[in-house]
Amino acid sequence: MAITEQYEDKEALSLKEMFEKLEATSMAHTHPLTTPIQSCFRWDSLFTLPPFTKQNMKLYGVAFRSVRKSDCVDDDSLLYAADASAYQEVLTSGKLIGYWYGTLNERRECLASCIWRNREAAESVMSAPLHIKAASLATHFYERYTLESFWIHCNSDGSYTIEIIRSTSSSFS
């Protein structure tokens, strides 16, 4: 299937192409657990370009901030395989606009983030079989994680605001 056939419309595809160019800041790697999502990416470089300057829009984001268990750092092939499968499953749905996955820092901390057209798109993927399988590995691979959801309000003048709407944490022994 051609990538254009996976997306609901040309605008969604254009948004996806733009988010592929979004760059993380160094803080996303050095302090992924505490750096506000507003400071983790170079959002300004994105929202001053079309299609964002054509209209006001509201996008939905999820940040996954994690600390990997020390005994799982060297053998994480199962985790990465499950994540890759879940990612492919989401791509075929055409609902994902942007995905960024960082690397572990020296404290085993990491940030991953997804951008969706709306909340409903993100929530529909949570029940997908490969996403459920990947999520089931959390207790094995992570000491703790925080899921943070947020709205990105993009204005046609290039300005934007990011509104944190929910943050939930889980810890495992």
N, C-alpha and C positions, 0 to 999 in steps of 0.2 A: 504494500500500500504506500502510495506517495505521501510524504509528510503533509502536504497541503490537504489531502483527503481526511487526515486525522483531526483536523481542527474545524470547529464549528463555522468559522468565517475567516476571511483574510486578515481581519484586525487581530484576532487571537494569534494567528501565525506570526504576524508582524511583532506583536508583543513578545512572543517567545524568542524570536530572533534578537530583539533588543535586550532581553534579560540574559541571554547567553554572553553578552558583552559586559555585564555588570561586574565590576572589580571589587574584591574585598579589600578592606584596609588591613594594615598589619595588626591592629587591635583584635580583629576577628580570630587571629591565630594566637597572639600572645596572651590575651585575656578574654577568651570566648564565653566564659561563664558570667562575667560582670559588665562587659561592654554593652551599652544599650544598642539595640538593633539599628537605631538611627546612625550610629557611629561605626557599624561593622562593614558598611558598604559605601561606595562612592555614588550614592543616589543622585547627586547633582548632575553627574555626567550622563545620566539616563533620562531624567524627567524634563530636560530642556530640549529634547529631540522629538520629532514626530515618531510615533503617533500620539505621544503624550501631550503635545502642544495643540492638538486639534480639538480636544474636548476635555471636560472634566471627567475623571473616572475614579472608581474606587476598586481597589484590588485587595485580596485577602492573603495574608502571609502566615507562615508557621516557622518558628525557629526551634530547633532541637539542640539544646546545650547539654553536653554529656561529659562524664568522667568515666573512663574505661577502667575496669578492674585490672590490677597489676598483673595477675596471672593470665590475662587474656590478650595482652598486647602483642605477643610474639605469634600467637596462633589465632588470627582473626579471619582466616579464609572463609569460614562458614558465615560469619557476619557480613563480610563484603559480598559474598555470593548471594545471600538473601537480599541484601540491599540492592544489588544490581538487578536481580529478578523483579523485585517490587518496583524499581524505577522503570524497567521496560514495560511492566504491566500498566503503570500510570501513563507512560508515553503513548501507548496504543489507545488510551481512552481519549486523548486530545484535550484533557482538562488541565494539565499542568502548564503553566506559563514559564516558570523559572525554577531552577534547582541549583543549589550550590552546596558542595560538601567540602569541608576543610580537612586538614590533616591534624593528627594528634600533636599537641605540644609536649614539652618535657614533663608536664604534670598530668599527662594522659587526658587532657581536656580537648574538646572539639566542638565546633559549631557546624550545623547543617541547616539549610533554610530552603523552603519551597514557597513559591508565589503562585497563586491561583486566581482565576477570573472572579471567583466569588467563594463564599464560605460553603455553599452547597456542593460545589465541585470538590473541595477538599474533603468534606465529610463523606461524600459518596465513595471516595477511594479508600477510606479507612476500613470498609467492609470487604475490600477486594482480597481474594485468597492469599496472594503472595505478600501483600502488605501485612496481613494478619500473621503470616508465618515469620516475617522479618521482625515484627513487633514482639512476637513470643520469645525472641532471643534476648530481650532486654535484661531479664533477671540473671542470665548467665554472663553477659558481657559487660554490664555497666554497674558501677558503684552507685551512681545516681544520675538522674537526668531531669531537665526541666523542659516542658513544652510551653512555648509562648506563642500566642496567636495575636495578630495585629492587622489593622486596616492601614492601607496606604491610600491616602487621599491625594490624587494627582490633579492639579489645576492646569487649565489651558495656558496660563501665563508662565508655566515651568516651575511654579512653586509646588510644594508638597508638604504634607504632614504625615507622621506615622503615629498611630494611636494603638497602644497596647490594650487589648481587650480581655486577655485572660492569661494566667500563668499558673501552671500546675507542676509540682515536683514529685518525684518518686525516688526512694532510696532502697537499696538492696544490701543485705549483709553478705 
